[in-house]
Amino acid sequence: MIIVYISLALFIGSIIYLAFFAFKTFKDSKPTIENMTQTVTRIQAKTDQIKSETDQLAMTQQGITEDVEYKKEAVQYTVEAAKEIPEPFKNIWFSIKGDKWKLRNRSDA
């Protein structure tokens, strides 16, 4: 019977020992867990900031692309208009000068 009481005492002692060290381990790891939580919070904040900046950069890039396309179209329109100007001016010049012979020869060609 004494062996049963000793076994029971050892079992209860081991449970108390386990509870004590579990509590001590939890208490010692709590600052580390809080530090990790703060680190995760800072990383999340930086990630959100980078995402916001990425979105803003994409909008700026789209605006620049649209502006470049608009200016490209304006320049192309101007170039096309400039290409068409010489012939009417030549016709006006020849008609003012009275050189209808050259004008007729240009029309025949």
C-alpha positions as CSV (number, residue, x, y, z in Angstrom):
1,M,0.0,0.0,0.0
2,I,2.9,2.3,0.7
3,I,4.0,1.9,-2.9
4,V,0.7,3.2,-4.1
5,Y,0.9,6.3,-1.9
6,I,4.5,7.0,-3.0
7,S,3.5,6.5,-6.7
8,L,0.5,8.9,-6.2
9,A,2.7,11.5,-4.5
10,L,5.3,11.2,-7.3
11,F,2.5,11.6,-9.9
12,I,1.0,14.6,-8.2
13,G,4.5,16.1,-7.7
14,S,5.2,15.6,-11.4
15,I,1.9,17.3,-12.4
16,I,2.8,20.3,-10.1
17,Y,6.3,20.4,-11.6
18,L,4.9,20.3,-15.1
19,A,2.4,23.1,-14.3
20,F,5.1,25.2,-12.7
21,F,7.5,25.0,-15.7
22,A,4.7,25.4,-18.2
23,F,3.7,28.6,-16.5
24,K,7.3,29.8,-16.3
25,T,7.9,29.0,-20.0
26,F,4.7,30.9,-20.9
27,K,5.8,33.8,-18.8
28,D,9.3,33.9,-20.3
29,S,8.0,33.6,-23.9
30,K,5.3,36.3,-23.6
31,P,7.7,39.2,-24.4
32,T,9.0,37.3,-27.4
33,I,5.4,36.7,-28.6
34,E,4.6,40.4,-28.1
35,N,7.8,41.4,-30.0
36,M,6.8,39.1,-32.9
37,T,3.3,40.6,-32.9
38,Q,4.7,44.1,-33.1
39,T,7.1,43.0,-35.9
40,V,4.2,41.5,-37.8
41,T,2.2,44.7,-37.3
42,R,5.1,46.8,-38.6
43,I,5.6,44.6,-41.6
44,Q,1.9,44.7,-42.4
45,A,2.0,48.5,-42.2
46,K,5.0,48.7,-44.5
47,T,3.3,46.3,-46.9
48,D,0.2,48.5,-47.0
49,Q,2.3,51.6,-47.6
50,I,4.1,49.9,-50.5
51,K,0.8,48.7,-51.9
52,S,-0.5,52.3,-51.7
53,E,2.6,53.7,-53.4
54,T,2.4,51.0,-56.1
55,D,-1.2,52.0,-56.8
56,Q,-0.3,55.7,-56.9
57,L,2.7,54.9,-59.2
58,A,0.4,52.9,-61.5
59,M,-2.0,55.8,-61.7
60,T,0.8,58.2,-62.5
61,Q,2.2,55.9,-65.1
62,Q,-1.2,55.7,-66.7
63,G,-1.5,59.5,-66.7
64,I,1.9,59.8,-68.3
65,T,1.1,57.2,-70.9
66,E,-2.2,59.0,-71.8
67,D,-0.3,62.3,-72.0
68,V,2.4,60.8,-74.3
69,E,-0.3,59.3,-76.6
70,Y,-2.2,62.7,-76.8
71,K,1.0,64.5,-77.6
72,K,2.0,61.9,-80.1
73,E,-1.3,62.2,-81.9
74,A,-1.0,66.0,-81.9
75,V,2.5,65.9,-83.4
76,Q,1.3,63.3,-86.0
77,Y,-1.6,65.6,-86.9
78,T,0.7,68.6,-87.3
79,V,3.2,66.6,-89.4
80,E,0.4,65.4,-91.7
81,A,-1.0,68.9,-92.0
82,A,2.5,70.2,-92.8
83,K,2.9,67.6,-95.5
84,E,-0.3,68.7,-97.2
85,I,0.6,72.5,-97.1
86,P,3.2,72.7,-99.9
87,E,0.9,71.7,-102.8
88,P,-1.8,74.2,-102.2
89,F,0.8,77.0,-101.6
90,K,2.5,76.0,-104.8
91,N,-0.8,76.2,-106.7
92,I,-1.5,79.6,-105.1
93,W,2.0,80.8,-106.0
94,F,1.7,79.6,-109.6
95,S,-1.7,81.2,-110.0
96,I,-0.5,84.5,-108.6
97,K,2.6,84.4,-110.7
98,G,0.6,83.6,-113.8
99,D,2.7,80.6,-114.6
100,K,-0.2,78.4,-115.7
101,W,2.0,76.4,-118.0
102,K,4.0,74.8,-115.1
103,L,0.8,74.2,-113.2
104,R,-0.7,72.3,-116.2
105,N,2.4,70.3,-116.6
106,R,2.3,69.4,-112.9
107,S,-1.3,68.3,-113.2
108,D,-0.5,66.1,-116.3
109,A,2.3,64.3,-114.5
